[in-house]
Amino acid sequence: MNAYLFDSLDRVREITENWMRSYNEWRPHSSLGGLPPTVYREMLTADVPYYYELLKKKQEKLKEQKKDLMQKLLTGEVRVKI
């Protein structure tokens, strides 16, 4: 929000609502196994075995991505700007 100059209170509400929707419905959360909160909530109330397997696959994929990134960092293939 620091990057915005707001024209009105309605604009503040609109941007805040869009951010909250993105944060809760689309953005993956590492504490929820890489799932957005809305998907995680559905998982808890639905067919648990199906979602459990889905979550395990997602966690395995994230582990592989992390491993690949670490390898690229160690070999210098990828650099981090600080």
Secondary structure as the mmCIF struct_conf table of DSSP 4:
data_model
#
loop_
_struct_conf.conf_type_id
_struct_conf.id
_struct_conf.beg_label_comp_id
_struct_conf.beg_label_asym_id
_struct_conf.beg_label_seq_id
_struct_conf.end_label_comp_id
_struct_conf.end_label_asym_id
_struct_conf.end_label_seq_id
TURN_TY1_P TURN_TY1_P1 ASN A 2 ALA A 3
BEND BEND1 ASP A 7 ASP A 7
HELX_RH_AL_P HELX_RH_AL_P1 LEU A 9 ARG A 21
HELX_RH_PI_P HELX_RH_PI_P1 SER A 22 TRP A 26
BEND BEND2 ARG A 27 ARG A 27
STRN STRN1 HIS A 29 HIS A 29
HELX_RH_3T_P HELX_RH_3T_P1 SER A 30 LEU A 32
TURN_TY1_P TURN_TY1_P2 GLY A 33 GLY A 34
STRN STRN2 LEU A 35 LEU A 35
HELX_RH_AL_P HELX_RH_AL_P2 PRO A 37 THR A 45
BEND BEND3 ALA A 46 ALA A 46
HELX_RH_AL_P HELX_RH_AL_P3 VAL A 48 THR A 75
TURN_TY1_P TURN_TY1_P3 GLY A 76 GLY A 76
BEND BEND4 GLU A 77 VAL A 78
#
